[in-house]
Structures are given as C-alpha cells and as structure tokens.
Amino acid sequence: MTEQANDTQPRIFKTGSTTITEDESTSGLTAEQVRDVLKYQFPEVANATINTRTTEDGQEIIEFLPKPGRKG
C-alpha cells in the first residue's frame, strides 16, 4: 500500500479549451516553469498572462490567458 506524500489535489492548467492535470513531470514546477514546458506544444502560452485561482474545494486552477496581438 502506497501513501501519497500530501493530500492536496493536483493543479489544473488551462489554455483555451485545453485542460491539463498536473502529473509527476509538472508537480515541482512553478506556473512560469510550466509555461516554458507548454509553450512548445501551445505557442500561445509563451507570452500569456498567468491567472491563478483556488476553487471552494481547494482545487488550484492556473489559466494561461493569451495576450491579444495584432496580425500583419
């Protein structure tokens, strides 16, 4: 029987309509470090604003909000 080191819920990362649940590869990283990892698959997060909130049940949600840019 294995016990989890802590009983906190994994963080949820959101970018657009994509939701990513924290796993071993992201558990020790800050939101900025996760952004660096995700920017290769999701280029829009490279310059995104990071919005962090906690739900009533203690779930931490980290959203990457792309900054509006101009085309052309």
C-alpha positions as CSV (number, residue, x, y, z in Angstrom):
1,M,0.0,0.0,0.0
2,T,1.4,3.4,-1.0
3,E,0.5,6.7,0.6
4,Q,0.6,9.9,-1.2
5,A,3.1,12.4,0.2
6,N,0.4,15.0,0.6
7,D,-3.4,15.0,0.3
8,T,-3.6,18.1,-1.9
9,Q,-5.3,17.9,-5.2
10,P,-3.2,18.2,-8.4
11,R,-3.2,21.6,-10.1
12,I,-5.2,22.1,-13.2
13,F,-3.6,24.1,-16.1
14,K,-5.9,25.6,-18.7
15,T,-5.1,27.2,-22.0
16,G,-8.0,28.0,-24.3
17,S,-10.2,24.9,-24.4
18,T,-7.4,22.6,-23.3
19,T,-7.2,21.3,-19.7
20,I,-4.1,19.6,-18.3
21,T,-3.9,17.9,-15.0
22,E,-0.7,18.1,-13.0
23,D,1.4,15.0,-13.0
24,E,4.9,14.0,-11.9
25,S,6.5,16.0,-14.7
26,T,4.9,19.2,-13.5
27,S,4.4,18.7,-9.8
28,G,7.6,20.5,-8.7
29,L,7.4,23.4,-11.2
30,T,6.2,26.9,-10.8
31,A,3.5,28.3,-13.1
32,E,6.2,30.1,-15.1
33,Q,8.2,26.9,-15.5
34,V,5.1,25.0,-16.6
35,R,4.5,27.8,-19.2
36,D,8.1,27.2,-20.5
37,V,7.3,23.5,-20.9
38,L,3.9,24.1,-22.6
39,K,4.9,26.8,-25.0
40,Y,6.4,24.3,-27.4
41,Q,3.0,22.5,-27.8
42,F,0.9,25.6,-27.2
43,P,2.8,28.6,-28.6
44,E,0.0,31.0,-27.4
45,V,1.1,30.5,-23.8
46,A,4.6,31.9,-24.4
47,N,3.5,35.4,-23.7
48,A,0.3,34.7,-21.9
49,T,-0.9,36.2,-18.6
50,I,-1.0,33.7,-15.8
51,N,-4.2,33.7,-13.7
52,T,-4.2,31.5,-10.6
53,R,-7.3,30.8,-8.5
54,T,-8.5,28.3,-6.0
55,T,-11.9,26.7,-6.0
56,E,-14.0,26.3,-2.9
57,D,-12.9,22.7,-2.5
58,G,-9.2,23.7,-2.6
59,Q,-8.5,22.9,-6.3
60,E,-5.9,25.2,-7.8
61,I,-6.6,26.3,-11.3
62,I,-3.9,28.0,-13.3
63,E,-5.0,29.6,-16.5
64,F,-2.8,30.9,-19.3
65,L,-4.6,33.8,-20.9
66,P,-3.1,34.8,-24.3
67,K,-2.5,38.5,-24.8
68,P,-4.3,40.0,-27.7
69,G,-1.9,40.8,-30.5
70,R,-2.1,42.3,-33.9
71,K,-1.7,40.4,-37.1
72,G,0.2,41.5,-40.1
